[in-house]
Amino acid sequence: MKLRCLTARAAVLILVMTSNPAHANRRPEEPMETRTPVDGASLYVRTIGQGAPVIVLHGGPGFDHRYLLPELDQRRDGFRLVY
């Protein structure tokens, strides 16, 4: 239950952060990388693209988002991808 709550809060924070107008000057083909504090932890967030946001869930033992690149980044023209 605690993990589900943490995941939901993290998703809301990420969506709020990526809709920040301060990032409006960024070209959509260039990724934006940052860290977002959530409940005492620091989550890495990478966004690229424009359009409807899509949260890309990734990971597992020894995996991060890089195994999805560059294939998923090709969808940046139609979606804002949030890793």
Backbone bond lengths (Angstrom), bond angles and torsions (degrees), N, CA, C in turn:
res aa  C-N    CA-C-N  psi(-1)  N-CA   C-N-CA  omega(-1)  CA-C   N-CA-C  phi
1 M - - - 1.456 - - 1.529 110.92 -
2 K 1.335 116.00 -43.10 1.461 119.21 -179.50 1.527 110.92 -63.81
3 L 1.341 116.42 -39.22 1.464 120.22 179.26 1.529 110.37 -65.11
4 R 1.322 117.89 -39.68 1.466 121.44 178.95 1.523 110.14 -62.92
5 C 1.323 116.88 -42.10 1.466 121.63 179.28 1.529 110.35 -65.14
6 L 1.332 116.26 -43.53 1.464 120.93 178.17 1.523 110.38 -62.14
7 T 1.317 117.47 -42.03 1.457 121.51 179.91 1.524 110.95 -64.04
8 A 1.318 116.94 -42.78 1.460 120.26 179.22 1.522 111.03 -64.38
9 R 1.326 116.85 -44.14 1.476 119.16 178.67 1.519 111.20 -63.68
10 A 1.325 116.77 -40.14 1.464 120.42 179.26 1.523 110.42 -63.19
11 A 1.331 117.57 -42.01 1.459 120.96 179.67 1.523 111.45 -62.76
12 V 1.315 117.38 -42.39 1.464 121.02 178.53 1.522 110.27 -64.77
13 L 1.322 117.15 -44.78 1.465 120.31 178.54 1.516 111.62 -60.02
14 I 1.310 116.57 -43.02 1.464 120.57 -178.87 1.522 110.38 -64.25
15 L 1.329 117.91 -44.46 1.463 120.45 179.64 1.517 111.81 -64.42
16 V 1.324 117.12 -40.28 1.467 120.44 177.78 1.519 109.97 -64.49
17 M 1.327 115.76 -44.89 1.462 120.12 -178.15 1.528 111.73 -63.91
18 T 1.330 116.77 -40.44 1.463 119.11 -176.68 1.521 112.57 -77.57
19 S 1.320 117.71 -14.22 1.469 119.34 176.72 1.521 111.57 -93.39
20 N 1.323 117.31 9.53 1.455 123.79 -179.26 1.530 110.14 -63.48
21 P 1.340 118.87 124.60 1.464 120.49 179.72 1.521 113.45 -63.34
22 A 1.321 118.28 -16.65 1.471 119.86 177.70 1.520 111.58 -63.73
23 H 1.320 116.66 -21.08 1.458 120.82 179.62 1.518 112.08 -91.95
24 A 1.323 117.52 4.65 1.460 121.51 -176.77 1.523 112.16 -64.65
25 N 1.325 118.58 -26.62 1.458 121.59 -179.26 1.522 112.90 -80.99
26 R 1.314 116.71 -9.52 1.462 121.28 179.83 1.520 109.46 -73.95
27 R 1.319 116.85 136.48 1.461 120.45 176.56 1.523 108.49 -71.73
28 P 1.344 118.77 134.35 1.461 121.13 -174.30 1.520 114.13 -64.15
29 E 1.331 117.75 -22.29 1.465 119.17 179.91 1.531 112.45 -81.13
30 E 1.337 116.76 -7.35 1.469 121.14 177.38 1.525 109.39 -100.14
31 P 1.330 117.69 126.34 1.464 118.63 179.25 1.526 112.06 -71.26
32 M 1.324 115.28 149.22 1.455 121.55 173.61 1.525 106.93 -111.86
33 E 1.315 117.23 127.09 1.455 121.74 -179.82 1.520 109.50 -118.91
34 T 1.331 115.79 135.45 1.457 121.19 -179.59 1.527 109.11 -155.02
35 R 1.313 116.12 174.65 1.464 122.18 173.48 1.516 107.75 -121.23
36 T 1.348 116.16 138.51 1.448 122.58 -178.28 1.522 109.36 -120.33
37 P 1.344 118.56 123.90 1.468 119.74 179.19 1.532 110.78 -74.79
38 V 1.338 115.39 131.86 1.465 122.24 178.17 1.525 108.18 -140.45
39 D 1.322 117.05 114.43 1.472 122.73 176.15 1.530 112.82 48.00
40 G 1.304 117.16 48.50 1.461 120.61 176.45 1.519 114.66 81.67
41 A 1.312 118.05 -2.50 1.462 121.82 177.05 1.526 108.74 -110.11
42 S 1.305 116.41 167.78 1.452 121.66 178.47 1.523 108.24 -121.66
43 L 1.340 116.67 116.01 1.453 121.17 -179.70 1.521 110.22 -97.74
44 Y 1.317 115.64 130.96 1.456 121.86 174.17 1.521 107.91 -76.84
45 V 1.330 116.47 133.40 1.460 121.46 179.79 1.524 108.29 -130.82
46 R 1.319 115.85 130.31 1.464 122.03 176.23 1.512 106.94 -126.55
47 T 1.333 116.92 126.89 1.460 121.48 177.47 1.516 109.33 -123.48
48 I 1.318 114.59 147.41 1.456 121.03 177.01 1.529 107.79 -154.62
49 G 1.307 116.90 144.92 1.455 121.64 174.22 1.507 113.77 101.28
50 Q 1.336 113.36 -173.38 1.453 121.08 179.83 1.520 108.03 -144.86
51 G 1.307 115.64 156.12 1.456 120.18 -178.73 1.518 110.40 113.77
52 A 1.308 115.67 -158.18 1.465 121.45 -179.11 1.530 109.72 -64.85
53 P 1.344 117.44 136.17 1.466 118.89 -179.25 1.523 111.78 -72.71
54 V 1.330 115.62 140.10 1.460 123.19 174.74 1.520 106.93 -126.92
55 I 1.328 116.86 119.32 1.463 120.65 177.54 1.520 107.81 -86.25
56 V 1.330 116.46 119.45 1.457 122.66 -178.71 1.525 107.65 -94.87
57 L 1.319 116.25 112.63 1.459 120.51 176.98 1.523 108.09 -88.98
58 H 1.292 116.23 131.65 1.459 121.22 -175.70 1.510 108.71 -145.12
59 G 1.297 115.25 178.84 1.452 119.23 172.81 1.508 113.34 112.82
60 G 1.288 112.78 -162.01 1.450 122.35 -173.00 1.510 106.69 125.86
61 P 1.306 117.71 177.77 1.470 119.50 -179.45 1.530 111.99 -58.13
62 G 1.305 115.49 112.94 1.463 120.93 176.82 1.512 115.66 82.61
63 F 1.324 119.04 6.04 1.457 121.16 -178.51 1.523 110.81 -114.24
64 D 1.313 115.74 144.71 1.457 121.73 169.50 1.521 106.90 -129.21
65 H 1.310 118.66 -163.70 1.465 121.30 -174.39 1.520 114.29 -72.69
66 R 1.321 118.72 -15.62 1.468 120.76 -171.01 1.529 114.15 -64.15
67 Y 1.331 117.80 -24.99 1.461 117.95 -179.91 1.537 111.62 -70.68
68 L 1.325 117.34 -12.23 1.463 121.54 177.89 1.527 112.62 -92.04
69 L 1.330 117.42 -8.59 1.458 121.86 -177.86 1.524 109.35 -94.09
70 P 1.276 119.57 149.62 1.466 129.42 -4.16 1.528 113.17 -90.62
71 E 1.334 117.67 4.17 1.466 120.12 -173.76 1.526 112.56 -56.91
72 L 1.331 118.38 -49.27 1.462 119.49 -178.47 1.520 112.47 -69.41
73 D 1.321 117.55 -32.29 1.469 119.96 179.26 1.531 111.96 -60.72
74 Q 1.322 117.62 -20.19 1.461 120.24 178.33 1.531 111.38 -66.95
75 R 1.314 118.00 -14.62 1.472 122.72 178.46 1.531 112.43 -87.74
76 R 1.331 117.30 6.32 1.470 121.78 -174.77 1.527 113.73 -65.45
77 D 1.331 117.45 -19.51 1.470 119.00 -179.93 1.526 112.36 -71.55
78 G 1.310 118.07 -26.97 1.450 120.41 -176.68 1.523 114.38 -110.42
79 F 1.344 116.96 -13.73 1.453 120.98 -175.33 1.518 111.19 -140.75
80 R 1.327 116.56 154.08 1.475 121.76 168.58 1.518 105.28 -96.12
81 L 1.319 116.54 108.52 1.458 123.01 -177.54 1.515 109.06 -86.92
82 V 1.321 116.47 130.30 1.462 123.06 179.25 1.507 107.52 -119.10
83 Y 1.338 116.67 110.53 1.470 122.06 178.91 1.515 108.90 -95.74
